Amino acid sequence: MCTADDAGVIAVSKLDSMDRRLLLELIRDPRAQIGELSQSLSIARNTAQARVKRLLRTGILRNGGREIDLEVLGYDVVAFVTIEVNHRQLDGVIAALRTHAQVLEVSEIAGRGDIWCRVAATDTHHLQSALRFILRIKGVLRTETELVLHEHIPYRAQPLLAGME
């Protein structure tokens, strides 16, 4: 079971294995219905429904249960890391980044740096650990890190699609 502290933050360690399996299943298939979730997780339909409702109520799931709020889970430090790499080792750097759980997103970029990635952490020490991991990857020449203070506009596609008329 997940539990919230006074600020409403859910400790990752407080999520039980079923909560984690449920969240992973929703990541795998965001359109999964309660019946499908209960079947794939081998739990009763009422159990799946109650857990999804609780995860929505605590704020872990948002936007109708199709997005996971990492901040509520205690990952309230987000950074954008620009990485300069030896181009001959670009594929190896990307493969190494893929293995690190704190790396949420990786893009190859043009301009200052070669790779941009978004990293989540529970605190600055946790972030430092991720940055040290990145700097130890063979082929990484240097990094530049920008901390996110507040997300004003989350990822969205609606305005772009609405303007296509």
N, C-alpha and C positions, 0 to 999 in steps of 0.2 A: 504494500500500500504506500501511496505517497502522502506525505504530510507537509503542511505549510507552517512556516514560522510566523511570528507576529507581523512581518512585513509582507507576507504572502508568498515568499520565495520557497520553492520546493527544493530540498537538498537532493542531489542526484542519488546519493546513497539511500534515500528514503523511498525511491521508486523500487517496487519489487520486480521480480523477473517477469511477471505477467504484464505489468505496466509497460516495461521496456519492450517486451514482445509485441504488445498491442501498438505501441508507437512505431516500432520498426515495420510492422505490417501496414500501418497507415502511410508510412513513407514509401513503402514498396508499391502500394496501391491506394492512392488518396481517395479513390471513388468507391472503395470497398464499403458494402452495406453491413449492418450489424450481423445479419445472418451469415454472411461470408466470413466476417471476422471471427464469430463464434466457431464456425466450422474449421477454419484454418488454424485456430489456436486451441481447438479441442476443449472449449469451455461452453457453458450454457449461454444461450442467447441473452437471458436476463443479466448474467454476469458481465458479458461484453457491453451491453447497453449501460449498465450502472457504472462501469469503469470509464467508458467514453464520456458519460455525463459528468463524472467527477473530474476527469482531466480537463473538460471544458470549463467547469465551474472554477477550478483552481487557476485557470489561465494558461496551463501548459499547451493545450490545444486552442487555437484561435481561428478566426475566419471560417466558422462552421465546422471546425475539426479537421481542417486540411493543412494547417500550418502549425509547426511546433515552435513555441516561444522559448528559446534557449535561456533568455534572461531569467525567466521564472524558475528554470532548473538550476540557477546559480552561475550560469555562464554570462556574467554581465560585463565582461571586458571583451571588446571586439576591436581588432586592429586590421588595417589594410597593410600588407607587406609587399613592397616592390622589391623584386629580386633581380640582380644582374648576374648572368650566368655565362660560362664558357659555352658558346653555341654548339660545339661538338658534343657536349654533354647534356643538352637541353632535355632530351627524352628521359635520360636517367634521373635528372632533377625532378621532372614531373612525376615519374614513377615513385620516387622516394617521398615526395609530398603527398601522394595518394595514400601512403601507408600510415600517415600521422592523423589520428582522430581529431585533433584540434583544427586541422586545415579543412575549412568548409567549402572552399571554392578556389579554383585555380584558372587563370586565363593567361594566354600569351598575349603580350601587348606590343605596340609600337610606341616609340618615344623613350622617355627616361626609364630605363630598366627593360627587362625582357619578359618577366613573369609578374603577375599581380595575384596575390591570394588573400583571402579573408580568413582570419584566424580567430577562434573563440577561446576564452580562458575564464577561469573562476576568479582570478586575481592577477596582479602584475607579476608575481613570482611564477605562476603557472604560464603566463604569457612569455616570460623570460625563458622558461624551459623550452617552449615551442620555438622561440627565436634561435636558441642555441642549437636545437635539432636542425633547423633550416641551415644555419651557418656551417654545420658539420657535413652537409651533403656535398659529395664530390661534384665539383663543377660550379658551385655557388661562389661568386666572387665577392659580392657585398649585398647588403639589404638596407632598405629604408622603411621605417615603420611609422605609421600614422594611427593614433588611437581615435576610436569613435567615441565622441562625447554623448551624442544623442542622434537617433535616427528620426529625421523629420518626415521623410517620404519613403516608406518601404517599397521594395520591388513591386512594380505594377505594370500592367500591360493595357489596362482599360482605356486610358486616354489615347494611346496610340491606335488601338482598334476603333475607338469611337471616331477618330479623325480620318478614318479611311473611307468615309462615305462620299 
